[in-house]
Amino acid sequence: MRTNIDFDDRLVEEAFRLTNLRTKKDLVNFALKELIRHHKKRNLLDLSGKIQFSDNYDYKSTRENQNVSECN
C-alpha cells in the first residue's frame, strides 16, 4: 500500500541510528511489527493471575505424548 506521510525528521534520524535500517520503508515496517509485538506481549501480561492451573497437571507426560505423536 502506498501512502504519503510527513515524518518528524528527528524521530526518523534517531530511529535509523538505533536500528541500523537503511530505508524509511524498512523503518516503518519494523516499527509496525514492534508495535504489534509490544501490544500482544502486553495482552499476555493482562492475563497474569487470571489463569488457574490444576494441581495434578503432569506436564512431563504431556510432553512425552507429544514427542510420540511427532514421530508418526
NULO-910058 format. One record per residue (C-alpha): residue number from 1; chain; y, x, z; residue in three letters. Coordinates in steps of 0.02 Angstrom, whole numbers, plus 50000, padded with zeros to 5 digits. Layout:
<recs>
  resi  chain      y      x      z  resn
   NUM      A      Y      X      Z   ALA
...
</recs>
This chain:
<recs>
  resi  chain      y      x      z  resn
     1      A  50000  50000  50000   MET
     2      A  50169  50070  49952   ARG
     3      A  50321  50041  50058   THR
     4      A  50489  50122  50092   ASN
     5      A  50526  50171  50271   ILE
     6      A  50681  50251  50345   ASP
     7      A  50613  50376  50472   PHE
     8      A  50704  50463  50613   ASP
     9      A  50710  50641  50545   ASP
    10      A  50699  50720  50717   ARG
    11      A  50541  50623  50758   LEU
    12      A  50463  50669  50592   VAL
    13      A  50504  50854  50615   GLU
    14      A  50432  50855  50791   GLU
    15      A  50276  50763  50733   ALA
    16      A  50250  50890  50594   PHE
    17      A  50265  51032  50720   ARG
    18      A  50141  50952  50840   LEU
    19      A  50010  50906  50711   THR
    20      A  50025  51039  50575   ASN
    21      A  50009  50900  50446   LEU
    22      A  50097  50929  50281   ARG
    23      A  50142  50759  50209   THR
    24      A  50227  50605  50277   LYS
    25      A  50082  50501  50213   LYS
    26      A  49959  50604  50316   ASP
    27      A  50076  50595  50465   LEU
    28      A  50093  50405  50457   VAL
    29      A  49905  50382  50435   ASN
    30      A  49872  50498  50582   PHE
    31      A  49999  50404  50689   ALA
    32      A  49921  50237  50647   LEU
    33      A  49746  50300  50691   LYS
    34      A  49810  50370  50855   GLU
    35      A  49897  50206  50897   LEU
    36      A  49737  50108  50864   ILE
    37      A  49631  50232  50963   ARG
    38      A  49753  50226  51108   HIS
    39      A  49751  50036  51116   HIS
    40      A  49562  50025  51103   LYS
    41      A  49547  50151  51243   LYS
    42      A  49671  50053  51348   ARG
    43      A  49574  49892  51315   ASN
    44      A  49417  49976  51382   LEU
    45      A  49510  50031  51538   LEU
    46      A  49561  49849  51565   ASP
    47      A  49376  49811  51592   LEU
    48      A  49367  49931  51739   SER
    49      A  49298  49841  51891   GLY
    50      A  49257  49684  51792   LYS
    51      A  49080  49731  51739   ILE
    52      A  48940  49704  51863   GLN
    53      A  48789  49816  51849   PHE
    54      A  48614  49770  51901   SER
    55      A  48549  49871  52049   ASP
    56      A  48374  49882  51974   ASN
    57      A  48427  49933  51797   TYR
    58      A  48323  50081  51736   ASP
    59      A  48424  50170  51603   TYR
    60      A  48290  50304  51582   LYS
    61      A  48158  50181  51524   SER
    62      A  48284  50103  51404   THR
    63      A  48317  50274  51328   ARG
    64      A  48130  50307  51312   GLU
    65      A  48107  50141  51223   ASN
    66      A  48249  50180  51103   GLN
    67      A  48177  50350  51062   ASN
    68      A  48009  50273  51017   VAL
    69      A  48088  50143  50902   SER
    70      A  48192  50276  50814   GLU
    71      A  48035  50372  50764   CYS
    72      A  47958  50224  50671   ASN
</recs>
